[in-house]
Amino acid sequence: MQVLLAESDATHAGALQQNLRRQGYDVRIAANGVAALETHQEYDLMLLGLELIDIDGLEICRAVRASSDIPIIAFTARDTELDRVLSLQAGCDDCLAKPYGFRELAARIEAVMRRVRRQPPSAHRIVRGPLSIDRESREVRLDGRSIAMTRKEFDLLHLLASQPRAVISRERLMTEVWKDSKGTRAMDHQVSRTLDTHVNMVRQKLGDPGWVVTVRGVGFRFGNY
């Protein structure tokens, strides 16, 4: 298994790399956040030190989560409940406080990877920063919290999030989201008002209007998160 170790403390990184290699892991060290962001998609697991020299570790985690489901185990010199909670909310799968025992870390790696292997393929799940949209379970989670949405609200958000760089026209949204059981669409003027209402509800439930951006005269696009 290939492991990316993002750690600015060279002494700690070198010792940990040696121990992991003895366990059969292929480990590369990224000494800063920029290197970690550039290479993380090549690996099966990221071990992330939160006190990097250039970028805050929590920001690294959020950026990685915007494009990848790679398991992340964080470690921090700040042994407080708040630090552990913030790391989990940012998208880490686990968090250890320094100093920690190597056997404990090895056990946590095995536990995290077992969970990953048990999960079904992630093609049905969209992750955009702190927002996760699961098409199979029809569940929306923001910062780990479940956000209740109606069927149409979910379909609207999922369509926008599935093409985050595209502006999706009102016509396409009305065609793909508002169909009856026979596949026909309701009257356009009725659906148009309903579309605006649902967009506003999605924004309210996510707590930020920036998640759904209005492109005047065209339609909507997913926010830049």
C-alpha positions as CSV (number, residue, x, y, z in Angstrom):
1,M,0.0,0.0,0.0
2,Q,1.3,3.4,-0.9
3,V,1.3,6.0,1.9
4,L,1.8,9.8,1.7
5,L,3.3,11.2,4.9
6,A,2.8,14.9,5.0
7,E,5.0,16.1,7.8
8,S,7.4,19.1,8.2
9,D,9.2,17.7,11.2
10,A,12.1,15.8,9.4
11,T,13.1,13.8,12.5
12,H,9.6,12.6,13.1
13,A,8.9,11.9,9.4
14,G,12.1,9.9,9.0
15,A,11.5,7.7,12.0
16,L,7.9,7.1,11.0
17,Q,8.8,6.3,7.4
18,Q,11.3,3.7,8.6
19,N,8.8,2.0,10.9
20,L,6.1,2.0,8.3
21,R,8.4,0.5,5.7
22,R,9.2,-2.3,8.1
23,Q,5.5,-3.1,8.1
24,G,5.5,-3.3,4.3
25,Y,4.2,0.1,3.4
26,D,5.6,2.1,0.5
27,V,6.0,5.6,2.1
28,R,6.9,9.0,0.5
29,I,7.4,12.1,2.6
30,A,5.9,15.4,1.6
31,A,7.7,18.1,3.7
32,N,5.1,20.8,3.1
33,G,1.5,21.3,2.2
34,V,2.1,22.2,-1.4
35,A,3.9,18.9,-2.1
36,A,1.1,17.0,-0.4
37,L,-1.6,18.7,-2.5
38,E,0.3,18.1,-5.7
39,T,0.8,14.3,-5.2
40,H,-2.0,13.0,-2.9
41,Q,-4.0,11.4,-5.6
42,E,-1.2,8.9,-6.3
43,Y,-1.6,7.3,-2.9
44,D,-3.9,4.9,-0.9
45,L,-3.6,6.7,2.4
46,M,-2.5,10.1,3.7
47,L,-0.8,10.6,7.1
48,L,-1.2,14.3,7.7
49,G,0.7,16.4,10.3
50,L,-1.5,19.4,11.1
51,E,1.4,21.7,11.9
52,L,2.9,22.0,8.4
53,I,5.3,24.9,7.7
54,D,3.4,26.5,4.8
55,I,-0.3,25.6,4.9
56,D,-2.5,24.8,7.9
57,G,-3.2,21.1,8.0
58,L,-7.0,21.6,8.2
59,E,-6.9,23.6,5.0
60,I,-4.9,20.7,3.4
61,C,-7.6,18.3,4.5
62,R,-10.5,20.4,3.1
63,A,-8.7,20.9,-0.2
64,V,-8.0,17.1,-0.5
65,R,-11.6,16.3,0.3
66,A,-12.8,18.6,-2.4
67,S,-11.5,16.2,-5.0
68,S,-10.6,12.9,-3.3
69,D,-11.9,10.2,-1.0
70,I,-8.4,9.1,0.1
71,P,-8.3,8.1,3.8
72,I,-6.6,10.7,6.0
73,I,-5.2,10.1,9.5
74,A,-4.0,13.3,11.1
75,F,-1.6,13.8,14.0
76,T,-1.2,16.9,16.0
77,A,1.0,18.3,18.8
78,R,-2.0,20.2,20.2
79,D,-3.8,17.5,22.3
80,T,-7.1,19.2,22.8
81,E,-10.6,18.0,22.1
82,L,-11.2,21.0,19.8
83,D,-8.3,20.1,17.6
84,R,-9.5,16.6,17.2
85,V,-13.1,17.7,16.5
86,L,-11.9,20.2,13.9
87,S,-9.8,17.6,12.1
88,L,-12.7,15.2,11.9
89,Q,-15.0,18.0,10.7
90,A,-12.5,19.0,8.0
91,G,-12.7,15.4,6.6
92,C,-10.0,13.4,8.4
93,D,-10.9,9.8,9.1
94,D,-9.0,9.7,12.4
95,C,-6.7,11.9,14.5
96,L,-3.9,11.1,17.0
97,A,-2.1,13.4,19.4
98,K,1.7,13.5,19.6
99,P,3.4,11.6,21.1
100,Y,1.7,8.4,20.1
101,G,2.8,4.8,20.0
102,F,3.6,3.3,16.7
103,R,1.5,0.2,17.4
104,E,-1.5,2.4,18.0
105,L,-0.9,4.2,14.7
106,A,-0.5,0.8,12.9
107,A,-3.8,-0.4,14.4
108,R,-5.6,2.8,13.4
109,I,-4.3,2.5,9.9
110,E,-5.6,-1.1,9.7
111,A,-9.0,0.0,11.1
112,V,-9.4,2.9,8.7
113,M,-8.4,0.8,5.7
114,R,-10.9,-2.0,6.7
115,R,-13.7,0.6,6.7
116,V,-12.6,1.8,3.3
117,R,-12.5,-1.7,1.8
118,R,-16.0,-2.4,3.2
119,Q,-17.5,0.6,1.5
120,P,-19.1,0.2,-1.9
121,P,-17.5,2.0,-4.9
122,S,-17.7,5.7,-4.4
123,A,-19.1,6.5,-7.8
124,H,-22.4,7.3,-6.2
125,R,-21.0,9.8,-3.8
126,I,-20.0,13.4,-4.6
127,V,-17.7,15.2,-2.2
128,R,-17.2,19.0,-2.6
129,G,-15.2,20.4,0.3
130,P,-17.2,19.8,3.5
131,L,-20.3,18.8,1.5
132,S,-21.0,15.1,0.7
133,I,-23.9,14.0,-1.5
134,D,-24.7,10.3,-1.6
135,R,-26.9,9.4,-4.6
136,E,-27.5,5.8,-3.4
137,S,-28.7,6.7,0.1
138,R,-30.0,10.1,-0.9
139,E,-28.2,11.6,2.0
140,V,-26.6,15.1,2.2
141,R,-24.0,15.8,4.9
142,L,-22.3,19.1,5.6
143,D,-19.3,19.2,8.0
144,G,-20.4,15.7,9.1
145,R,-24.0,16.8,9.9
146,S,-26.9,15.2,8.1
147,I,-29.0,17.8,6.1
148,A,-32.6,16.8,5.5
149,M,-33.8,17.5,2.0
150,T,-36.9,16.8,0.0
151,R,-36.7,14.6,-3.1
152,K,-36.7,17.6,-5.5
153,E,-34.2,19.5,-3.3
154,F,-31.8,16.6,-3.4
155,D,-32.2,16.0,-7.1
156,L,-31.5,19.7,-7.8
157,L,-28.4,19.9,-5.6
158,H,-27.1,16.6,-6.9
159,L,-27.4,17.7,-10.5
160,L,-25.6,21.0,-9.9
161,A,-22.8,19.3,-7.8
162,S,-22.3,16.6,-10.4
163,Q,-21.1,19.3,-12.8
164,P,-19.5,21.9,-10.6
165,R,-17.9,23.9,-13.3
166,A,-21.0,24.1,-15.6
167,V,-23.8,26.6,-15.7
168,I,-26.9,24.6,-15.9
169,S,-29.9,26.3,-17.6
170,R,-33.2,26.7,-16.0
171,E,-34.7,24.7,-18.9
172,R,-32.5,21.7,-18.2
173,L,-33.1,21.8,-14.5
174,M,-36.9,21.9,-15.1
175,T,-36.6,19.1,-17.6
176,E,-34.5,16.7,-15.5
177,V,-35.8,17.4,-12.0
178,W,-39.5,18.2,-12.5
179,K,-41.0,15.2,-14.3
180,D,-44.1,13.3,-13.3
181,S,-44.3,9.5,-13.2
182,K,-44.9,9.4,-17.0
183,G,-41.7,11.4,-17.7
184,T,-43.6,14.5,-18.7
185,R,-43.0,18.0,-17.2
186,A,-45.4,20.2,-15.5
187,M,-46.4,23.6,-17.0
188,D,-43.2,25.7,-17.4
189,H,-44.4,28.8,-15.5
190,Q,-45.4,26.7,-12.5
191,V,-42.2,24.8,-12.5
192,S,-40.1,28.0,-12.9
193,R,-41.6,29.4,-9.7
194,T,-41.0,26.1,-8.0
195,L,-37.4,26.0,-9.2
196,D,-36.7,29.3,-7.5
197,T,-38.4,28.2,-4.3
198,H,-36.3,25.0,-4.2
199,V,-33.1,26.9,-4.9
200,N,-33.8,29.2,-2.0
201,M,-34.6,26.2,0.3
202,V,-31.4,24.4,-0.6
203,R,-29.4,27.6,0.2
204,Q,-31.1,28.0,3.5
205,K,-30.6,24.4,4.5
206,L,-26.9,24.6,3.6
207,G,-26.6,27.8,5.5
208,D,-24.9,29.8,2.8
209,P,-26.3,31.2,-0.5
210,G,-22.9,30.7,-2.1
211,W,-23.6,27.0,-2.5
212,V,-25.9,27.7,-5.5
213,V,-24.9,30.7,-7.6
214,T,-27.4,32.4,-9.9
215,V,-26.2,33.2,-13.4
216,R,-28.6,35.8,-14.6
217,G,-30.4,35.1,-17.8
218,V,-29.1,31.5,-18.0
219,G,-29.6,29.4,-14.9
220,F,-27.5,28.2,-11.9
221,R,-24.2,26.7,-11.1
222,F,-22.7,25.0,-8.1
223,G,-20.7,27.3,-5.8
224,N,-16.9,27.4,-5.8
225,Y,-16.1,25.4,-2.7
